[in-house]
């Protein structure tokens, strides 16, 4: 009975966890690029 419940929990929550981790990893790279772009923009604006 406990094994069946564990398999059910993994089936129900395992997929959303994997998708969430995947999206967070992809989003992290884009956030780093955005941060660098904002930093570069602020440097350009300070030069003027």
C-alpha positions in Angstrom: 0.0 0.0 0.0 2.8 2.4 0.9 4.6 1.7 -2.4 1.5 2.4 -4.4 1.1 5.7 -2.6 4.7 6.6 -3.2 4.4 5.8 -6.9 1.3 7.9 -7.1 3.0 10.9 -5.4 6.0 10.6 -7.8 3.6 10.4 -10.7 1.6 13.4 -9.6 4.4 15.7 -8.4 7.5 14.4 -10.2 6.6 15.8 -13.6 5.7 19.3 -12.4 8.9 19.5 -10.4 11.0 18.5 -13.4 9.2 21.1 -15.6 9.7 23.8 -12.9 13.4 23.1 -12.6 13.8 23.1 -16.4 12.0 26.5 -16.7 14.0 28.0 -13.8 17.3 26.9 -15.4 16.3 28.5 -18.8 15.0 31.6 -17.1 18.2 32.0 -15.2 20.3 32.4 -18.3 17.9 34.9 -19.8 17.9 36.9 -16.5 21.7 37.0 -16.6 21.7 38.4 -20.1 19.1 40.9 -19.2 21.1 42.1 -16.2 24.2 42.5 -18.4 22.2 44.5 -20.9 20.8 46.8 -18.2 24.3 47.3 -16.8 25.7 48.2 -20.3 22.8 50.6 -20.9 23.4 52.4 -17.6 27.1 52.8 -18.4 26.2 54.3 -21.8 23.7 56.7 -20.2 26.3 57.8 -17.6 28.8 58.7 -20.3 26.4 61.2 -21.9 
